Amino acid sequence: MQTNSRLFDDLARLATGALGTAQGVKSEWENLFHQRLERFIADMDLVPREEFDAVKAMAVLAREENEALTSRIDQLEKQFAAMQKKPATKKSTRAASAKSAKD
């Protein structure tokens, strides 16, 4: 009976060694995969999340400023158009008063 138990002990040691080796191979593959993936991402020249968020905030701010400036330009154009109309009526008034002064 001792030979059976010795055989089983050897098989158990062999299985334990095989499992340990398999786990080692698995961890090596995982490390290799992560390294390759990190290298691939680095080669893609992707932007970090923090930089993306900062640029996004700057774009939102620029958009708001652009809209504010656009509305201000519209107001100034309306004022300018109103100023262009007023002198035209003053000229006609001046011309009429000059005409009446000649008469």
ZANU-298254 format. One record per atom (N, C-alpha, C, O): residue number from 0; residue in one letter; atom name; x, y, z. Coordinates in nm, 3 decimals, padded with zeros to 5 digits. Each point is the difference from the previous one (the first is absolute). Layout:
BEGIN
   nr  rest  atom     east    north       up
  NUM     A    CA        X        Y        Z
...
% end
This chain:
BEGIN
   nr  rest  atom     east    north       up
    0     M     N   00.080  -00.119   00.000
    0     M    CA  -00.080   00.119   00.000
    0     M     C   00.085   00.126   00.000
    0     M     O  -00.045   00.106  -00.043
    1     Q     N   00.166  -00.118   00.090
    1     Q    CA   00.085   00.118   00.003
    1     Q     C   00.033   00.045  -00.141
    1     Q     O   00.017   00.119  -00.024
    2     T     N  -00.007  -00.211  -00.068
    2     T    CA   00.033   00.038  -00.137
    2     T     C  -00.113   00.083  -00.060
    2     T     O   00.025   00.093  -00.077
    3     N     N  -00.149  -00.126   00.111
    3     N    CA  -00.114   00.077  -00.051
    3     N     C   00.002   00.143   00.055
    3     N     O  -00.023   00.096  -00.073
    4     S     N   00.049  -00.086   00.201
    4     S    CA  -00.002   00.133   00.059
    4     S     C   00.120   00.082  -00.052
    4     S     O  -00.011   00.121  -00.020
    5     R     N   00.124  -00.187  -00.002
    5     R    CA   00.115   00.070  -00.054
    5     R     C  -00.029   00.045  -00.143
    5     R     O   00.040   00.110  -00.040
    6     L     N  -00.108  -00.193  -00.036
    6     L    CA  -00.039   00.035  -00.136
    6     L     C  -00.093   00.121   00.000
    6     L     O   00.014   00.093  -00.079
    7     F     N  -00.110  -00.098   00.172
    7     F    CA  -00.093   00.113   00.010
    7     F     C   00.072   00.127   00.044
    7     F     O  -00.032   00.109  -00.049
    8     D     N   00.126  -00.121   00.139
    8     D    CA   00.077   00.117   00.044
    8     D     C   00.078   00.059  -00.118
    8     D     O   00.005   00.121  -00.017
    9     D     N   00.055  -00.207  -00.061
    9     D    CA   00.074   00.049  -00.116
    9     D     C  -00.093   00.067  -00.102
    9     D     O   00.032   00.105  -00.056
   10     L     N  -00.148  -00.167   00.034
   10     L    CA  -00.097   00.061  -00.091
   10     L     C  -00.050   00.135   00.053
   10     L     O  -00.020   00.093  -00.078
   11     A     N   00.000  -00.083   00.208
   11     A    CA  -00.044   00.125   00.060
   11     A     C   00.107   00.107  -00.016
   11     A     O  -00.031   00.114  -00.032
   12     R     N   00.156  -00.152   00.056
   12     R    CA   00.110   00.097  -00.018
   12     R     C   00.010   00.043  -00.146
   12     R     O   00.021   00.118  -00.029
   13     L     N  -00.036  -00.213  -00.062
   13     L    CA   00.006   00.031  -00.142
   13     L     C  -00.114   00.093  -00.039
   13     L     O   00.020   00.096  -00.076
   14     A     N  -00.140  -00.122   00.126
   14     A    CA  -00.115   00.085  -00.032
   14     A     C   00.018   00.139   00.059
   14     A     O  -00.033   00.100  -00.064
   15     T     N   00.085  -00.093   00.187
   15     T    CA   00.024   00.130   00.064
   15     T     C   00.103   00.079  -00.079
   15     T     O  -00.016   00.120  -00.021
   16     G     N   00.121  -00.186  -00.021
   16     G    CA   00.102   00.067  -00.080
   16     G     C  -00.055   00.047  -00.134
   16     G     O   00.033   00.108  -00.047
   17     A     N  -00.118  -00.190  -00.014
   17     A    CA  -00.059   00.036  -00.129
   17     A     C  -00.093   00.120   00.016
   17     A     O  -00.001   00.089  -00.085
   18     L     N  -00.077  -00.087   00.192
   18     L    CA  -00.089   00.113   00.024
   18     L     C   00.080   00.127   00.026
   18     L     O  -00.035   00.107  -00.049
   19     G     N   00.140  -00.119   00.126
   19     G    CA   00.086   00.116   00.026
   19     G     C   00.061   00.054  -00.128
   19     G     O   00.006   00.121  -00.022
   20     T     N   00.039  -00.214  -00.062
   20     T    CA   00.058   00.040  -00.128
   20     T     C  -00.106   00.065  -00.089
   20     T     O   00.026   00.101  -00.066
   21     A     N  -00.146  -00.158   00.064
   21     A    CA  -00.108   00.056  -00.081
   21     A     C  -00.037   00.140   00.049
   21     A     O  -00.025   00.089  -00.081
   22     Q     N   00.023  -00.069   00.212
   22     Q    CA  -00.030   00.133   00.054
   22     Q     C   00.111   00.099  -00.036
   22     Q     O  -00.026   00.116  -00.030
   23     G     N   00.149  -00.162   00.034
   23     G    CA   00.112   00.085  -00.039
   23     G     C  -00.008   00.041  -00.146
   23     G     O   00.023   00.115  -00.036
   24     V     N  -00.057  -00.212  -00.049
   24     V    CA  -00.015   00.028  -00.142
   24     V     C  -00.115   00.099  -00.022
   24     V     O   00.009   00.092  -00.081
   25     K     N  -00.118  -00.114   00.155
   25     K    CA  -00.115   00.089  -00.013
   25     K     C   00.039   00.143   00.039
   25     K     O  -00.035   00.095  -00.070
   26     S     N   00.105  -00.079   00.181
   26     S    CA   00.039   00.134   00.043
   26     S     C   00.098   00.063  -00.099
   26     S     O  -00.005   00.121  -00.023
   27     E     N   00.094  -00.200  -00.034
   27     E    CA   00.092   00.052  -00.101
   27     E     C  -00.075   00.048  -00.123
   27     E     O   00.032   00.106  -00.055
   28     W     N  -00.131  -00.182   00.010
   28     W    CA  -00.080   00.040  -00.115
   28     W     C  -00.078   00.129   00.029
   28     W     O  -00.009   00.089  -00.084
   29     E     N  -00.046  -00.082   00.206
   29     E    CA  -00.074   00.122   00.037
   29     E     C   00.093   00.121   00.000
   29     E     O  -00.035   00.107  -00.051
   30     N     N   00.153  -00.123   00.109
   30     N    CA   00.096   00.111   00.002
   30     N     C   00.041   00.040  -00.142
   30     N     O   00.008   00.119  -00.032
   31     L     N   00.018  -00.218  -00.051
   31     L    CA   00.037   00.028  -00.138
   31     L     C  -00.114   00.071  -00.073
   31     L     O   00.023   00.095  -00.075
   32     F     N  -00.145  -00.142   00.096
   32     F    CA  -00.116   00.061  -00.065
   32     F     C  -00.015   00.146   00.045
   32     F     O  -00.021   00.088  -00.083
   33     H     N   00.033  -00.062   00.214
   33     H    CA  -00.013   00.136   00.051
   33     H     C   00.111   00.090  -00.055
   33     H     O  -00.025   00.115  -00.034
   34     Q     N   00.145  -00.166   00.026
   34     Q    CA   00.110   00.079  -00.055
   34     Q     C  -00.025   00.035  -00.146
   34     Q     O   00.021   00.114  -00.042
   35     R     N  -00.065  -00.211  -00.034
   35     R    CA  -00.027   00.025  -00.142
   35     R     C  -00.115   00.099  -00.017
   35     R     O   00.004   00.088  -00.085
   36     L     N  -00.107  -00.106   00.168
   36     L    CA  -00.115   00.091  -00.007
   36     L     C   00.041   00.142   00.037
   36     L     O  -00.040   00.095  -00.067
   37     E     N   00.119  -00.079   00.172
   37     E    CA   00.047   00.132   00.040
   37     E     C   00.088   00.062  -00.110
   37     E     O  -00.011   00.120  -00.027
   38     R     N   00.095  -00.199  -00.034
   38     R    CA   00.086   00.050  -00.109
   38     R     C  -00.086   00.041  -00.119
   38     R     O   00.026   00.103  -00.063
   39     F     N  -00.127  -00.182   00.031
   39     F    CA  -00.090   00.032  -00.111
   39     F     C  -00.073   00.131   00.026
   39     F     O  -00.012   00.084  -00.090
   40     I     N  -00.037  -00.065   00.212
   40     I    CA  -00.071   00.124   00.035
   40     I     C   00.096   00.118  -00.003
   40     I     O  -00.037   00.108  -00.045
   41     A     N   00.158  -00.128   00.093
   41     A    CA   00.099   00.108  -00.003
   41     A     C   00.036   00.037  -00.144
   41     A     O   00.020   00.117  -00.030
   42     D     N  -00.013  -00.215  -00.057
   42     D    CA   00.030   00.027  -00.141
   42     D     C  -00.115   00.071  -00.070
   42     D     O   00.022   00.071  -00.099
   43     M     N  -00.144  -00.088   00.149
   43     M    CA  -00.115   00.066  -00.060
   43     M     C  -00.003   00.148   00.036
   43     M     O  -00.076   00.076  -00.060
   44     D     N   00.157  -00.034   00.154
   44     D    CA   00.009   00.140   00.040
   44     D     C  -00.136   00.053   00.045
   44     D     O  -00.045   00.106  -00.045
   45     L     N  -00.018  -00.181   00.134
   45     L    CA  -00.129   00.041   00.053
   45     L     C   00.018   00.109   00.105
   45     L     O   00.105   00.010   00.064
   46     V     N  -00.209   00.070  -00.047
   46     V    CA   00.004   00.110   00.095
   46     V     C  -00.047  -00.051   00.137
   46     V     O  -00.099  -00.073   00.008
   47     P     N   00.170   00.111   00.098
   47     P    CA  -00.048  -00.039   00.133
   47     P     C  -00.134   00.067   00.032
   47     P     O  -00.032   00.105  -00.055
   48     R     N  -00.043  -00.166   00.141
   48     R    CA  -00.135   00.048   00.034
   48     R     C   00.003   00.141   00.057
   48     R     O  -00.087   00.081  -00.031
   49     E     N   00.187  -00.051   00.114
   49     E    CA   00.008   00.132   00.062
   49     E     C   00.018   00.108  -00.106
   49     E     O  -00.064   00.105   00.007
   50     E     N   00.150  -00.130  -00.105
   50     E    CA   00.021   00.098  -00.106
   50     E     C  -00.126   00.016  -00.084
   50     E     O  -00.034   00.111  -00.041
   51     F     N  -00.035  -00.221   00.014
   51     F    CA  -00.124   00.006  -00.077
   51     F     C  -00.103   00.084   00.072
   51     F     O  -00.066   00.085  -00.061
   52     D     N   00.050  -00.107   00.192
   52     D    CA  -00.097   00.078   00.077
   52     D     C   00.036   00.147   00.003
   52     D     O  -00.088   00.086  -00.008
   53     A     N   00.217  -00.054   00.018
   53     A    CA   00.044   00.141   00.001
   53     A     C  -00.031   00.067  -00.133
   53     A     O  -00.049   00.113  -00.003
   54     V     N   00.077  -00.181  -00.106
   54     V    CA  -00.027   00.057  -00.132
   54     V     C  -00.150   00.013  -00.024
   54     V     O  -00.046   00.096  -00.062
   55     K     N  -00.029  -00.192   00.111
   55     K    CA  -00.146   00.005  -00.014
   55     K     C  -00.056   00.121   00.074
   55     K     O  -00.087   00.070  -00.051
   56     A     N   00.138  -00.044   00.172
   56     A    CA  -00.045   00.116   00.077
   56     A     C   00.037   00.130  -00.072
   56     A     O  -00.078   00.096  -00.001
   57     M     N   00.197  -00.093  -00.058
   57     M    CA   00.042   00.119  -00.075
   57     M     C  -00.090   00.021  -00.122
   57     M     O  -00.034   00.114  -00.033
   58     A     N  -00.005  -00.221  -00.033
   58     A    CA  -00.086   00.011  -00.117
   58     A     C  -00.139   00.050   00.039
   58     A     O  -00.059   00.081  -00.072
   59     V     N   00.007  -00.128   00.184
   59     V    CA  -00.130   00.047   00.047
   59     V     C   00.007   00.149   00.032
   59     V     O  -00.091   00.075  -00.037
   60     L     N   00.196  -00.033   00.104
   60     L    CA   00.017   00.142   00.033
   60     L     C   00.013   00.084  -00.126
   60     L     O  -00.059   00.108  -00.009
   61     A     N   00.136  -00.155  -00.088
   61     A    CA   00.016   00.073  -00.125
   61     A     C  -00.133   00.010  -00.074
   61     A     O  -00.030   00.103  -00.060
   62     R     N  -00.048  -00.208   00.064
   62     R    CA  -00.132   00.000  -00.066
   62     R     C  -00.091   00.103   00.065
   62     R     O  -00.069   00.074  -00.070
   63     E     N   00.068  -00.067   00.204
   63     E    CA  -00.082   00.098   00.071
   63     E     C   00.045   00.142  -00.033
   63     E     O  -00.084   00.088  -00.023
   64     E     N   00.214  -00.065   00.021
   64     E    CA   00.051   00.132  -00.035
   64     E     C  -00.035   00.037  -00.143
   64     E     O  -00.033   00.115  -00.029
   65     N     N   00.041  -00.212  -00.060
   65     N    CA  -00.035   00.023  -00.140
   65     N     C  -00.147   00.040  -00.013
   65     N     O  -00.033   00.093  -00.074
   66     E     N  -00.055  -00.161   00.145
   66     E    CA  -00.142   00.033  -00.004
   66     E     C  -00.025   00.139   00.057
   66     E     O  -00.081   00.076  -00.053
   67     A     N   00.151  -00.041   00.163
   67     A    CA  -00.016   00.134   00.059
   67     A     C   00.049   00.107  -00.096
   67     A     O  -00.065   00.104  -00.016
   68     L     N   00.178  -00.128  -00.049
   68     L    CA   00.052   00.098  -00.095
   68     L     C  -00.090   00.012  -00.123
   68     L     O  -00.016   00.109  -00.054
   69     T     N  -00.042  -00.219   00.011
   69     T    CA  -00.091   00.004  -00.114
   69     T     C  -00.123   00.084   00.033
   69     T     O  -00.044   00.081  -00.083
   70     S     N  -00.011  -00.099   00.201
   70     S    CA  -00.116   00.082   00.038
   70     S     C   00.039   00.146   00.014
   70     S     O  -00.078   00.089  -00.034
   71     R     N   00.198  -00.062   00.083
   71     R    CA   00.045   00.139   00.012
   71     R     C   00.019   00.064  -00.138
   71     R     O  -00.035   00.116  -00.021
   72     I     N   00.090  -00.193  -00.073
   72     I    CA   00.017   00.050  -00.136
   72     I     C  -00.137   00.030  -00.062
   72     I     O  -00.017   00.102  -00.067
   73     D     N  -00.079  -00.190   00.090
   73     D    CA  -00.136   00.024  -00.052
   73     D     C  -00.058   00.130   00.056
   73     D     O  -00.060   00.078  -00.074
   74     Q     N   00.078  -00.056   00.204
   74     Q    CA  -00.049   00.124   00.061
   74     Q     C   00.070   00.121  -00.059
   74     Q     O  -00.066   00.100  -00.030
   75     L     N   00.196  -00.107   00.012
   75     L    CA   00.074   00.113  -00.056
   75     L     C  -00.040   00.026  -00.145
   75     L     O  -00.008   00.115  -00.043
   76     E     N  -00.018  -00.221  -00.032
   76     E    CA  -00.045   00.018  -00.138
   76     E     C  -00.136   00.067  -00.004
   76     E     O  -00.025   00.084  -00.087
   77     K     N  -00.063  -00.119   00.179
   77     K    CA  -00.132   00.064   00.007
   77     K     C   00.016   00.148   00.035
   77     K     O  -00.066   00.086  -00.059
   78     Q     N   00.154  -00.056   00.155
   78     Q    CA   00.024   00.140   00.037
   78     Q     C   00.060   00.076  -00.118
   78     Q     O  -00.039   00.114  -00.025
   79     F     N   00.130  -00.174  -00.045
   79     F    CA   00.062   00.064  -00.114
   79     F     C  -00.102   00.026  -00.110
   79     F     O   00.000   00.107  -00.062
   80     A     N  -00.086  -00.204   00.038
   80     A    CA  -00.104   00.018  -00.101
   80     A     C  -00.095   00.111   00.042
   80     A     O  -00.043   00.080  -00.084
   81     A     N   00.011  -00.072   00.212
   81     A    CA  -00.087   00.107   00.049
   81     A     C   00.069   00.135  -00.016
   81     A     O  -00.065   00.099  -00.033
   82     M     N   00.196  -00.093   00.057
   82     M    CA   00.074   00.125  -00.015
   82     M     C   00.007   00.041  -00.147
   82     M     O  -00.001   00.119  -00.031
   83     Q     N   00.008  -00.216  -00.058
   83     Q    CA   00.004   00.030  -00.142
   83     Q     C  -00.133   00.059  -00.046
   83     Q     O  -00.002   00.087  -00.088
   84     K     N  -00.107  -00.132   00.145
   84     K    CA  -00.132   00.051  -00.037
   84     K     C  -00.021   00.142   00.054
   84     K     O  -00.057   00.083  -00.071
   85     K     N   00.100  -00.054   00.191
   85     K    CA  -00.022   00.131   00.062
   85     K     C   00.069   00.112  -00.076
   85     K     O  -00.066   00.101  -00.026
   86     P     N   00.193  -00.109  -00.012
   86     P    CA   00.061   00.110  -00.075
   86     P     C  -00.069   00.024  -00.134
   86     P     O  -00.001   00.113  -00.048
   87     A     N  -00.055  -00.215  -00.012
   87     A    CA  -00.068   00.018  -00.128
   87     A     C  -00.121   00.090   00.019
   87     A     O  -00.028   00.084  -00.086
   88     T     N  -00.043  -00.100   00.196
   88     T    CA  -00.115   00.087   00.025
   88     T     C   00.046   00.140   00.036
   88     T     O  -00.068   00.097  -00.033
   89     K     N   00.182  -00.083   00.101
   89     K    CA   00.052   00.131   00.034
   89     K     C   00.044   00.073  -00.126
   89     K     O  -00.018   00.121  -00.010
   90     K     N   00.075  -00.192  -00.086
   90     K    CA   00.042   00.063  -00.126
   90     K     C  -00.120   00.053  -00.074
   90     K     O   00.002   00.111  -00.053
   91     S     N  -00.105  -00.190   00.050
   91     S    CA  -00.119   00.047  -00.070
   91     S     C  -00.061   00.119   00.073
   91     S     O  -00.055   00.090  -00.064
   92     T     N   00.065  -00.087   00.196
   92     T    CA  -00.049   00.114   00.077
   92     T     C   00.087   00.121  -00.027
   92     T     O  -00.051   00.111  -00.016
   93     R     N   00.181  -00.130   00.012
   93     R    CA   00.092   00.110  -00.030
   93     R     C  -00.024   00.052  -00.142
   93     R     O  -00.001   00.121  -00.022
   94     A     N  -00.017  -00.210  -00.071
   94     A    CA  -00.022   00.040  -00.137
   94     A     C  -00.130   00.079  -00.010
   94     A     O  -00.007   00.099  -00.073
   95     A     N  -00.093  -00.141   00.145
   95     A    CA  -00.128   00.070  -00.004
   95     A     C   00.015   00.139   00.064
   95     A     O  -00.055   00.097  -00.051
   96     S     N   00.127  -00.088   00.162
   96     S    CA   00.018   00.130   00.065
   96     S     C   00.087   00.091  -00.086
   96     S     O  -00.023   00.121  -00.002
   97     A     N   00.122  -00.176  -00.068
   97     A    CA   00.083   00.080  -00.088
   97     A     C  -00.082   00.048  -00.119
   97     A     O   00.018   00.113  -00.045
   98     K     N  -00.105  -00.194  -00.004
   98     K    CA  -00.085   00.036  -00.111
   98     K     C  -00.094   00.113   00.041
   98     K     O  -00.023   00.093  -00.077
   99     S     N  -00.032  -00.103   00.196
   99     S    CA  -00.093   00.103   00.045
   99     S     C   00.074   00.129   00.031
   99     S     O  -00.058   00.108  -00.011
  100     A     N   00.186  -00.117   00.049
  100     A    CA   00.077   00.120   00.025
  100     A     C   00.030   00.072  -00.131
  100     A     O   00.007   00.123  -00.001
  101     K     N   00.010  -00.193  -00.107
  101     K    CA   00.028   00.060  -00.130
  101     K     C  -00.126   00.069  -00.053
  101     K     O   00.009   00.102  -00.068
  102     D     N  -00.120  -00.157   00.099
  102     D    CA  -00.125   00.055  -00.053
  102     D     C  -00.034   00.125   00.067
  102     D     O  -00.102   00.062  -00.032
% end
